[in-house]
Amino acid sequence: MLLGIGLLTEGSLTAAITHMFNHGITKATLFLGVGALVYRTGGSFYGQIAGMGRRMPWTSAAIVIAGFSLIGVPGTAGFISKWILVQSAIDKGLWPLGIVIAMSSLLAVVYIWRVVEALYLATPRDDLAEVREAPLSLLIPLWIMAFACLYFGTETSLTVGAAQTAAHQLLAGPIGIMAH
């Protein structure tokens, strides 16, 4: 977001504003998912969520969708703003910066992989053998947000359109940044 603001172009500001929204829905999904895990397992450390992908498949799948969005996988909300920011950097002649932005997603791959590994590949603790899926009161909002991560990754007219209008006004409005 700071990079988008720092480039000070309509595209980069559009990316920053879009990213605020997309990152918000992505993190909300992750927090709801972790909340569901904590509700059932009593904690969120890797050892406590180990193997819960098999016992809490709906919760875990929503967490993976949000993780993909955080990484910036195409088709998710997180991809859109990163893509616009990369385009803005390239448009400004800063293609090495565009590469750095794209490569920064690899950092997210590392920590999201740790969660996926714990959920699906680790052996659950014996004392969590009876853990079952989160209740609907937790799953419904979790999946609304997970679908939002997917929806806003494919239907961008609302988020990008609003962000583009805001960016334009910031740069060209009566008291806009570029008006002076």
C-alpha positions as CSV (number, residue, x, y, z in Angstrom):
1,M,0.0,0.0,0.0
2,L,2.8,2.4,0.9
3,L,4.6,1.6,-2.4
4,G,1.4,2.4,-4.3
5,I,1.1,5.7,-2.5
6,G,4.8,6.4,-3.1
7,L,4.6,5.9,-6.8
8,L,2.0,8.6,-6.9
9,T,0.3,7.6,-10.1
10,E,-3.4,7.0,-10.7
11,G,-2.7,3.4,-11.3
12,S,-0.6,3.0,-8.2
13,L,-3.1,4.8,-6.0
14,T,-5.8,2.6,-7.5
15,A,-3.8,-0.4,-6.5
16,A,-3.2,0.9,-3.0
17,I,-6.9,1.6,-2.4
18,T,-8.0,-1.7,-3.9
19,H,-5.4,-3.5,-1.8
20,M,-6.7,-2.0,1.4
21,F,-10.1,-3.5,0.6
22,N,-8.8,-6.8,-0.7
23,H,-6.3,-7.3,2.1
24,G,-9.1,-6.5,4.6
25,I,-11.4,-9.2,3.3
26,T,-8.5,-11.6,3.1
27,K,-7.3,-11.0,6.6
28,A,-10.9,-11.1,7.9
29,T,-11.3,-14.5,6.4
30,L,-8.0,-15.7,8.0
31,F,-9.0,-14.3,11.4
32,L,-12.5,-16.0,11.2
33,G,-10.8,-19.3,10.2
34,V,-8.3,-19.1,13.0
35,G,-11.1,-18.2,15.4
36,A,-13.0,-21.3,14.3
37,L,-9.8,-23.4,14.9
38,V,-9.3,-21.8,18.3
39,Y,-13.0,-22.5,19.2
40,R,-12.6,-26.2,18.5
41,T,-8.9,-26.9,19.4
42,G,-8.3,-24.3,22.2
43,G,-5.3,-22.7,20.4
44,S,-3.8,-21.5,17.2
45,F,-0.2,-22.8,17.5
46,Y,0.9,-25.2,14.8
47,G,0.8,-28.1,17.2
48,Q,-2.8,-27.4,18.2
49,I,-4.1,-27.1,14.6
50,A,-2.1,-30.1,13.4
51,G,-4.2,-32.4,11.2
52,M,-7.3,-30.3,11.5
53,G,-7.7,-30.1,7.7
54,R,-9.2,-33.6,7.9
55,R,-11.3,-32.9,11.0
56,M,-12.4,-29.4,10.0
57,P,-12.4,-29.5,6.2
58,W,-14.7,-26.5,5.6
59,T,-12.8,-24.3,8.0
60,S,-9.5,-25.4,6.6
61,A,-10.5,-24.9,2.9
62,A,-11.7,-21.4,3.6
63,I,-8.3,-20.7,5.3
64,V,-6.5,-22.0,2.2
65,I,-8.6,-19.8,-0.1
66,A,-7.7,-16.7,2.1
67,G,-4.1,-17.9,2.0
68,F,-4.1,-18.0,-1.8
69,S,-5.5,-14.5,-1.8
70,L,-2.8,-13.3,0.6
71,I,-0.2,-14.8,-1.7
72,G,-1.8,-13.2,-4.8
73,V,-2.8,-16.3,-6.7
74,P,-4.8,-15.3,-9.9
75,G,-8.5,-15.6,-9.4
76,T,-8.3,-14.2,-5.8
77,A,-8.8,-10.7,-4.6
78,G,-5.2,-10.4,-3.5
79,F,-4.0,-10.9,-7.1
80,I,-5.9,-7.9,-8.5
81,S,-4.2,-5.2,-6.5
82,K,-0.8,-6.7,-6.8
83,W,-1.2,-6.9,-10.6
84,I,-2.3,-3.3,-10.8
85,L,0.7,-2.2,-8.7
86,V,3.1,-4.2,-10.9
87,Q,1.6,-2.6,-14.0
88,S,1.9,0.8,-12.4
89,A,5.6,0.3,-11.6
90,I,6.3,-1.0,-15.2
91,D,4.3,2.0,-16.7
92,K,6.5,4.3,-14.7
93,G,9.6,2.6,-16.1
94,L,10.4,0.8,-12.8
95,W,10.3,-2.7,-14.1
96,P,12.8,-4.0,-11.5
97,L,10.4,-2.8,-8.9
98,G,7.6,-4.7,-10.6
99,I,9.7,-7.8,-10.4
100,V,10.4,-7.2,-6.7
101,I,6.6,-6.7,-6.1
102,A,5.9,-10.0,-7.8
103,M,8.7,-11.8,-6.0
104,S,7.4,-10.5,-2.6
105,S,4.5,-13.0,-3.0
106,L,7.1,-15.7,-2.4
107,L,7.4,-14.6,1.2
108,A,3.7,-15.1,1.7
109,V,4.0,-18.6,0.1
110,V,6.4,-19.6,2.9
111,Y,4.2,-18.7,5.8
112,I,1.0,-19.8,4.2
113,W,2.6,-23.1,3.4
114,R,3.4,-23.6,7.1
115,V,-0.3,-23.3,7.9
116,V,-1.3,-25.7,5.1
117,E,1.4,-28.1,6.2
118,A,0.1,-28.0,9.8
119,L,-3.6,-28.4,8.7
120,Y,-3.2,-31.2,6.2
121,L,0.1,-32.9,6.6
122,A,0.8,-33.0,10.3
123,T,-0.5,-35.7,12.6
124,P,-3.2,-34.4,15.1
125,R,-2.5,-34.6,18.8
126,D,-4.3,-37.5,20.6
127,D,-6.1,-35.1,22.9
128,L,-7.8,-33.5,19.8
129,A,-9.1,-36.8,18.4
130,E,-12.7,-35.8,19.0
131,V,-12.5,-32.3,17.4
132,R,-15.2,-31.8,14.7
133,E,-16.0,-29.0,12.2
134,A,-16.9,-25.6,13.5
135,P,-20.6,-24.8,14.0
136,L,-22.6,-23.1,11.3
137,S,-22.6,-19.8,13.3
138,L,-18.8,-19.7,12.5
139,L,-18.8,-21.3,9.1
140,I,-21.4,-19.1,7.5
141,P,-19.5,-15.8,8.0
142,L,-16.2,-17.5,7.3
143,W,-17.5,-18.8,3.9
144,I,-19.1,-15.5,3.0
145,M,-15.7,-13.9,3.4
146,A,-14.0,-16.8,1.5
147,F,-16.4,-16.3,-1.4
148,A,-15.6,-12.6,-1.3
149,C,-11.9,-13.4,-1.7
150,L,-12.9,-15.3,-4.9
151,Y,-15.6,-13.0,-6.1
152,F,-13.5,-9.8,-5.9
153,G,-10.7,-11.7,-7.6
154,T,-12.8,-12.2,-10.7
155,E,-15.4,-9.4,-10.6
156,T,-13.3,-6.2,-10.2
157,S,-15.6,-3.5,-11.5
158,L,-16.8,-2.4,-8.1
159,T,-13.6,-2.4,-6.1
160,V,-11.2,-1.3,-8.9
161,G,-13.8,1.2,-10.3
162,A,-14.3,2.8,-6.9
163,A,-10.6,2.9,-6.2
164,Q,-9.9,4.4,-9.6
165,T,-12.4,7.1,-9.1
166,A,-10.9,7.9,-5.6
167,A,-7.4,7.9,-7.0
168,H,-8.4,10.2,-9.8
169,Q,-10.0,12.6,-7.4
170,L,-7.0,12.6,-5.1
171,L,-4.7,13.5,-7.9
172,A,-6.8,15.9,-9.9
173,G,-9.5,17.2,-7.6
174,P,-9.8,20.9,-6.6
175,I,-7.5,20.3,-3.6
176,G,-5.9,17.2,-5.1
177,I,-2.2,16.4,-4.8
178,M,-1.4,17.2,-8.4
179,A,-3.7,20.3,-8.6
180,H,-0.9,22.6,-7.2
